[in-house]
């Protein structure tokens, strides 16, 4: 048999089982792995967005907008996963102690009634991964009135930023914000949209995490904790996650 999986050296708490959950119900195990992939992607986008704010110049706007689009697209796909797996995920979240308020909010999110719904759909289906020709072209034409177009700019190390593409992306995402990404109105519009998407991301992560905890209980996983003492990497405690 292949060797056992081990947690990362700096992990202090983890949950583990043998291969039985995979063998006995591979469909459910697959759903939980997909949930984990979505949660990891969402968390990674939180960090990418935070890192983007430390950039300078044209690269800062590029990275903030691009990370926002990716975050919105991943959130959109995560909602689709939650919707398709709701019959299994909701009971697991309840088993882990999720509150009805959380489940009600997730229900609205999956029904397209969250304030972020419009921008999530636009980011995923038109300007995130597809760069829809009609949508991009329509936003681009808004700049035909400009006396000058900056297509490309770079820093001293020639790290290129496709500046015009950045501005057109901003307009395509937020057509009501105008053409100037640096204007107060535009920044407020973008900030409001990011707040809505941020709320949706946190909501779906919380739901997925609750479902995974519920799954850990359902398969009687072991909760392990590493010793705080140096030079003793072996687990100190072994607790079975109570099945209910």
N, C-alpha and C positions, 0 to 999 in steps of 0.2 A: 504494500500500500504506500501511497505518497506520504511524506512526513506531515505531521500536524501543523496547522497554521499557528503562528505565534503573533501576539500583539506587538506593536511598535515599542521600542525600548523606553520611550518616555510616556507611555500610556499608564494610567494608574487604575482605571476601572474598565472592565470589558465583560461581555456576555458571550458564552460559548456553548455549543452543543456538539454532539457527534453527528454523523451523516444521516441519521434517521429522518429528520424533518424533510430532507431533500428526497430520500428514497420513498417515504410514505406519501408525501403530497407534493410532487414536483411543481404542480401548477401554482400552489400557494407560495412555495419557496421562490419561484420565479417572480411572482408579483412583488414579494418583499424585497428582492434584489433590485427590481426596477424602481421601487419606491426609494431604496437607498441611493441608487444612481441619481435620481431626480433631486433628492435632498442634498447630495454632495455637490451637484451642479449649481443649485441655488446658493448654497453656502459659499462656493468658490466665487460666484458673481458678487456677493456682498463684499468680499475682500478685493475683488478687481475694481469695483466702484470706489472703494475707499482709497485704494492705491492711485487711481486716476486723478484724484483731487490733489495729489502732491506733484503732478507734472506741471510744466510751465509752458507758456505761450500757446501756439496753435496745437501742440500735441496734447495739451490739457483738455481743450474742448473736444478734440477728436476722441480721446480716450474716454472721457466722461460720457459722450453721446454713444459711442460704440459699445461700451460696457453696459449702458442703460438698455440699448436695443437688445443685446444678448440676454441680459437679465429678464427683460420683458418676454422675449421669445421662449426662454427656458421656463418661465413661470406659466406661460400659456400652455406649453406642452405638459407641464406638471399638473395643471388643472384637468387636462384631458385624461391623464392617467388616473387622477383621483376620481373623476366622474365614472370612468369605465370600471374601476375596481371598488366603487363605493359599497356594494353589497357585502364585500369581504372586509374592507378597511374600517367601516364604521363600527361594526361589532368589536373589532380588535381595539380600536381607540377607546370605546366605552369600557372594555375590560381593563384597560390601563388607567382608567379614572378620568378620561377626558370629560369636560363639562359640556352640558347641552348648549351653552352659549357658543362654544367653539364649533360644535357640530352644526349649529344653525348658521353661523357665519360662513363655514365651509360650504354649506348647502347653497347659500346665496352666491358665493364665488363660482361654484360649479354651474349655477344656473345663469351666469352672465349678468348678475345684478350687482356686482361689486363696482365701485367707482372707477376702477382701473380697466374695466372690460374693453372699452373702445381702443385704448392705446395698446393694450396687450395684443389684441387682434391685429391692429395695424402693424405693430412691430414684427409680429411673427409672420404674417401672411403677405406683407407688401414691401417692407423696407428692411427687414432683418436679414433673412437668408435668401430672398428671391430678388431683391432690388427691382421690383415690378416696374417694367418699362413705362407703362402709362402713368403710374403715380409719380415716379421719379421725373419723367418728362414734364408733367404738369407743374411740379414744384420748380423745376429748372427754369421754365419759361417766366416765372415770377421775377427772375433776375435779369431778364432781357432789357429792363428799364435802367439797369445800373450802368454808369459811365465806365466803370472798370471792374473786371473780374479777375480775382487772384485764384489761379488754378492750382498752383503748387508752391509750397514754401518749405524751408528747412532751417535747422540750426547750423552752427559752425561745423558740426560733424556730419552734415548732410544726412540727417534722419528725416526723410521726406514726409510731409503731410499734404494730402490731397485736399487743400483748403476749400475749394469750391464744392467738392463732394461732401465735406463736413457741413457746410451751410445748407446745401440742398437736402441733406439728410435731416437736419434740424427742422427745416420748413416742412418736409414731408411728414415728419412725426407730429409736428405742432403747427399746422397751417394757419391757425388763428393767432400765432405769436408774432407774425411779421417776419421780415427777412434779416433783421439784425439780432444775432444770437447774443450779443453783448448788451442789448438794451435792457432796461429795468423790467419792462413788460414781458419780454421773452424769457428772461431769467426766472421771473415769478411763475410763468406758465410751466416752464420745464421743472422747476422745483416742486410745484404742486403735483405734476404728473409723477415725478419720482417718488414723492411721498405716498401716493396711491399704490404704485407698483411695489414699493417697499412693504407696505402693509399686506398686500396680497402674498408676497414672498414669505414673510414671517408667518402668516396664517397657514399656508400650505406646508411649510416646514414643521410647524407645531403639530399639525394633523398627522403628517407622515411619521413623525417621531413617536407620537402617541400610539399609532397603529403598530409600529415596530415593537414598542414595549409590550403591547398587548400580545403580539405574536410570540415574543420571548416567553411570556407567561404560558401561552397555550402549548408551547413545545417543551416546557419545563427546563428552560435554559439555565445554566449556572452563571451566577454573577461572581466575577473574580476581581480581587483587589490586590495590587502589588504592595509589598512592604515599603514603608518610607525609609527604611534603613539602607545606606549605601552597601554595595557589594552583596546584596541579597535580592536578586531579580525575581526569585520565585514568588508565586502568589502567597499572600498572608492569610487571606480569607477565601472561603468558597461557600457561596450561598446559592441555594436553588431559588429561582424566581417562582414564587408561589403561583400555582395554577388555580384558577377559580372557576 
